Amino acid sequence: MADRMRLDDIDYPLPPERIAQQPIEPRDAARLLVDRGSAAPDHRHVRDLPELLRDGDVLVVNDSRVMPARLLLTRASGGSAEVLLLEARDDAWRTWEALVRPARKLRRGEVLYDAGRPLIEIGSRTAAGDTMLVTVLGDGDPLDVLARHGRMPLPPYITAPLAEPERYQTVYAAAPGSSAAPTAGLHFTDALLDEVTARGVQVARVELLVGLDTFKPVTVDDPREHVIHSERYHVPPGVLEQCRAADRVIAVGTTSVRALESAAATGESSGRTRLFIHRPYDWRVVDLMMTNFHMPRTTLLLMIDAFVGPRWRRLYAEALAHDYRFLSFGDAMLLDRRAS
């Protein structure tokens, strides 16, 4: 691989106080840094998005719904354990791939409890090595069990409690399946979407189940050698047709980007994707990307780097200098890969 990258190439200083701990209200009051290429970016708000779009555009959102996938449990010995469900491995929602703690102590066949009720049985370690298979116990629908016992899987850098769990869902969330929110979509309200469509912009939906690679840091010396996990996606055939006919395709969030580019690359509307977007990358579908500001040393930042090149550093520095809020509950940016 020519022109090796280093971890420093996707690193930047992020002061802890800049990490948003609570979502802003209303949703579309979040700030929006608008990429203008070599010119200085514009400082707008998400509510201004309709003014930045035009007739002939297609806006693509990921409508996956976040599950209450975090389980705080107890071992038979009385010790504590935690299970983060990542993805269902069967159609009955009974067997899951999960992150578990304490991973080294939990053994296959061990049962974990919530208030004395057996809830999770530990299975085998997956081929990837950093996750395990677990089984949701009990009668009835496992999703109902999770609704009663699970918590919203907020990222570990969010330490404040969330008063309204629905605030970690997009207003257009549909089928459950994700273990993290497609956070760029959290900024939309129903009224804002109505304004967007009133401009002649088509709004299309895709699905990508947000999993481990959304929050797993890159640790290898050359970040392009990072091993990426597969995620399930679905892009209805009509959506790709819309995108091909559009003047511009605006993807809301990196997960929408990955779904669209995966479908275009494989020719398959549904499946599992290991698409790892980094420089150099031949973009097939997406022209603009609306996204939040990401953690350093992540695959998400590699995607941003592939989209706009090294100017992401200037944009991030601008956001830090102007007190933008970062990460899942933070502000957003509108990137244009063709901006000169």
C-alpha positions in Angstrom: 0.0 0.0 0.0 1.6 3.2 -1.2 1.9 6.3 0.9 1.5 4.8 4.4 -0.8 6.6 6.8 -0.1 7.1 10.5 -2.4 7.3 13.4 -1.4 10.9 13.7 -3.1 11.5 10.4 -6.5 10.9 12.0 -5.7 12.4 15.4 -6.5 15.8 16.8 -6.7 17.3 20.4 -10.3 17.1 21.7 -10.7 18.8 25.1 -13.1 16.8 27.3 -15.2 19.9 28.0 -16.0 20.1 24.2 -17.8 16.7 24.3 -21.6 17.5 24.5 -23.2 15.7 27.4 -26.8 16.6 26.6 -28.7 17.0 23.3 -29.6 20.6 22.4 -33.3 21.6 22.3 -34.9 21.9 19.9 -33.1 19.3 17.8 -32.5 21.6 14.8 -31.0 24.3 16.9 -27.7 22.5 16.6 -25.0 24.5 14.8 -24.0 23.5 11.3 -20.5 24.2 9.9 -20.8 24.5 6.1 -17.8 23.4 4.1 -16.8 25.9 1.3 -13.7 24.2 0.1 -10.7 26.5 0.2 -12.9 29.4 1.3 -13.7 29.9 5.0 -16.7 27.8 6.1 -20.1 29.2 6.9 -21.5 29.1 10.4 -25.2 28.2 10.2 -27.7 26.1 12.1 -29.3 22.8 11.2 -32.6 24.6 10.8 -31.0 26.4 7.9 -30.5 23.2 5.9 -33.4 23.7 3.5 -31.8 26.9 2.3 -28.6 24.9 1.5 -30.5 22.3 -0.6 -32.3 22.6 -3.9 -34.8 21.0 -6.2 -33.2 17.9 -7.7 -31.3 16.9 -4.6 -31.9 13.6 -2.7 -31.4 13.5 1.0 -30.7 10.0 2.3 -31.2 9.0 6.0 -30.6 5.8 8.0 -33.8 4.9 9.7 -32.5 2.1 11.9 -33.8 2.3 15.4 -31.6 2.0 18.5 -32.3 -0.9 20.9 -32.1 -0.6 24.7 -29.1 -2.9 24.2 -27.1 -2.2 27.4 -27.7 -4.6 30.2 -26.3 -4.1 33.7 -26.4 -7.6 35.3 -25.2 -9.7 38.2 -23.2 -12.9 38.2 -24.3 -15.8 40.4 -21.3 -15.0 42.6 -22.7 -11.5 43.2 -20.2 -9.7 41.0 -21.3 -7.2 38.4 -21.3 -7.8 34.6 -22.3 -5.7 31.6 -23.5 -6.9 28.2 -23.8 -4.6 25.2 -25.9 -6.4 22.5 -24.5 -5.5 19.0 -26.4 -7.6 16.5 -29.0 -10.4 16.5 -27.7 -13.6 15.0 -31.1 -15.2 14.4 -34.5 -14.1 13.2 -36.0 -14.8 16.7 -33.8 -12.1 18.3 -32.7 -14.7 20.8 -28.9 -15.1 20.0 -26.7 -12.0 19.8 -23.2 -10.9 19.2 -22.2 -8.8 22.2 -19.5 -7.1 24.1 -19.3 -8.4 27.6 -17.5 -7.4 30.8 -15.6 -8.8 32.5 -14.8 -10.6 29.3 -11.9 -12.7 30.8 -13.9 -14.0 33.7 -17.1 -14.9 32.1 -17.3 -18.5 30.8 -19.4 -20.3 28.3 -22.7 -21.4 30.0 -22.6 -18.8 32.7 -25.9 -17.2 33.4 -26.2 -13.5 34.3 -29.1 -12.1 36.3 -31.2 -8.9 36.7 -32.9 -8.6 40.1 -32.6 -12.3 40.5 -34.1 -13.1 37.1 -31.9 -15.2 34.7 -31.5 -12.9 31.7 -28.4 -13.7 29.6 -26.4 -16.9 29.0 -22.8 -16.6 27.8 -21.9 -18.5 24.7 -18.7 -18.9 22.7 -16.3 -16.3 21.6 -16.7 -15.1 18.0 -14.0 -15.5 15.3 -13.2 -11.8 15.7 -12.1 -12.5 19.2 -13.4 -9.3 20.8 -17.0 -10.2 21.0 -19.1 -13.2 22.3 -22.3 -14.9 21.4 -25.0 -14.6 24.1 -28.6 -15.9 24.5 -31.5 -13.9 25.8 -33.3 -16.1 28.3 -37.0 -16.3 29.3 -40.3 -16.7 27.7 -41.9 -14.3 25.3 -40.4 -11.9 22.8 -36.7 -11.1 23.5 -37.3 -7.5 22.3 -39.9 -7.2 25.1 -37.4 -8.5 27.6 -34.9 -5.9 26.4 -37.5 -3.1 26.6 -38.0 -4.0 30.3 -34.4 -4.6 31.3 -32.2 -2.8 28.9 -30.9 0.7 28.8 -30.0 3.0 25.9 -26.4 2.3 24.9 -25.0 5.8 25.2 -21.3 6.1 24.3 -19.0 5.9 27.3 -17.9 9.5 26.9 -21.4 10.6 27.7 -21.5 10.5 31.5 -24.7 12.5 32.3 -28.0 10.6 32.4 -30.4 11.0 29.6 -33.8 12.2 30.8 -35.7 11.1 27.7 -34.5 7.9 26.0 -36.3 8.8 22.8 -33.9 11.7 22.5 -31.3 9.1 21.4 -33.6 8.1 18.5 -34.1 9.9 15.2 -37.7 11.1 14.6 -37.9 8.7 11.6 -36.5 5.6 13.3 -38.3 2.5 12.2 -37.1 -1.1 12.7 -35.0 -1.8 15.8 -31.5 -3.3 15.3 -28.8 -0.8 16.1 -26.5 -0.6 19.2 -25.8 3.1 18.6 -27.7 6.0 17.0 -27.0 7.3 13.6 -26.2 10.6 15.3 -26.3 13.1 12.4 -30.0 12.2 12.1 -30.7 13.3 15.7 -30.8 16.9 14.5 -33.9 16.5 12.3 -37.5 17.3 13.3 -40.6 16.4 11.4 -41.1 20.1 10.6 -37.6 20.4 9.2 -38.1 17.4 7.0 -41.3 19.0 5.7 -39.4 22.1 4.8 -36.8 20.0 3.0 -39.4 18.3 0.9 -41.1 21.6 0.2 -37.9 22.7 -1.5 -38.3 19.9 -4.0 -35.8 17.7 -2.3 -36.6 13.9 -2.2 -36.0 12.2 1.2 -35.0 8.5 0.9 -34.4 5.9 3.6 -31.8 3.3 3.9 -30.8 1.0 6.8 -27.5 0.2 8.2 -27.4 -1.5 11.6 -24.9 0.6 13.6 -22.5 -1.8 15.4 -19.0 -2.2 16.8 -17.0 -0.2 14.2 -18.9 2.9 14.9 -17.2 3.4 18.2 -14.2 1.0 18.1 -10.9 3.0 18.0 -8.2 2.4 15.5 -5.0 1.2 17.2 -2.7 -0.2 14.4 0.2 2.0 13.2 -1.2 2.4 9.7 -4.9 3.0 10.2 -5.8 1.5 6.8 -4.7 -1.9 8.1 -7.4 -1.8 10.8 -9.7 -4.8 10.7 -13.2 -3.6 10.2 -16.3 -5.6 11.3 -19.2 -6.3 9.0 -22.5 -4.6 9.4 -25.9 -5.4 7.9 -27.4 -2.9 5.4 -30.4 -2.5 3.2 -30.8 0.0 0.3 -34.1 -0.4 -1.6 -33.4 -0.6 -5.3 -35.6 2.5 -5.9 -33.2 4.5 -3.7 -30.2 3.9 -5.9 -32.3 4.8 -8.9 -33.2 8.1 -7.2 -29.6 8.8 -6.4 -28.5 8.1 -10.0 -31.1 10.6 -11.3 -30.4 13.2 -8.6 -28.4 16.4 -9.2 -26.8 15.8 -5.8 -26.9 13.1 -3.2 -26.7 14.3 0.4 -26.1 11.5 2.9 -27.1 12.1 6.5 -24.4 10.5 8.6 -21.5 8.1 7.9 -23.8 5.1 8.2 -26.0 6.3 5.3 -22.8 6.9 3.3 -21.6 3.3 4.0 -25.0 1.8 3.1 -25.2 3.7 -0.2 -21.6 3.1 -1.2 -21.8 -0.6 -0.3 -24.9 -1.1 -2.4 -23.3 0.7 -5.4 -20.0 -1.3 -5.0 -21.6 -4.7 -4.7 -24.7 -4.3 -6.8 -26.6 -6.0 -3.9 -29.5 -4.0 -2.3 -29.1 -6.0 1.0 -26.4 -7.9 2.8 -23.4 -7.5 5.0 -20.7 -5.0 4.3 -17.0 -4.7 5.2 -16.6 -1.7 3.1 -13.7 0.3 4.6 -13.6 3.9 3.3 -10.3 5.6 3.4 -7.9 7.4 1.0 -7.8 6.7 -1.9 -11.4 6.0 -2.5 -13.5 6.2 -5.7 -16.8 7.7 -4.6 -19.8 6.3 -6.5 -22.9 7.9 -5.0 -22.5 10.5 -2.3 -21.8 14.2 -3.1 -22.4 15.9 0.2 -22.3 14.5 3.7 -24.0 15.9 6.8 -22.2 14.5 9.8 -21.3 15.2 13.4 -17.7 15.8 14.6 -16.1 12.4 15.3 -13.7 11.0 17.9 -10.0 11.0 17.0 -8.4 7.8 15.7 -11.6 6.2 14.4 -12.7 4.8 11.0 -15.3 7.6 10.9 -12.5 10.1 10.7 -10.8 8.1 8.0 -14.0 8.4 6.0 -14.1 12.1 6.4 -10.5 12.3 5.3 -11.3 10.3 2.2 -14.3 12.6 1.5 -12.7 16.1 1.8 -9.0 15.3 2.1 -6.7 17.1 4.6 -8.9 20.2 4.9 -10.9 18.3 7.6 -8.2 19.5 10.0 -8.9 23.1 9.2 -12.7 22.5 9.5 -12.3 20.8 12.9 -9.9 23.6 14.1 -12.5 26.1 13.0 -15.2 24.3 15.0 -13.1 24.1 18.1 -12.2 27.8 17.8 -15.9 28.7 17.6 -17.1 26.6 20.5 -18.9 23.9 18.5 -20.1 20.9 20.5 -18.5 17.6 19.6 -19.5 13.9 19.2 -22.9 12.2 19.5 -24.9 15.0 21.1 -22.9 17.7 19.5 -23.2 20.0 16.4 -22.9 19.0 12.8 -21.1 19.9 9.6 -22.1 19.8 5.9 -19.2 18.5 3.8 -19.0 18.9 0.0 -16.3 16.7 -1.6 -16.5 18.7 -4.8 -16.0 22.1 -3.2 -12.9 23.8 -4.6 
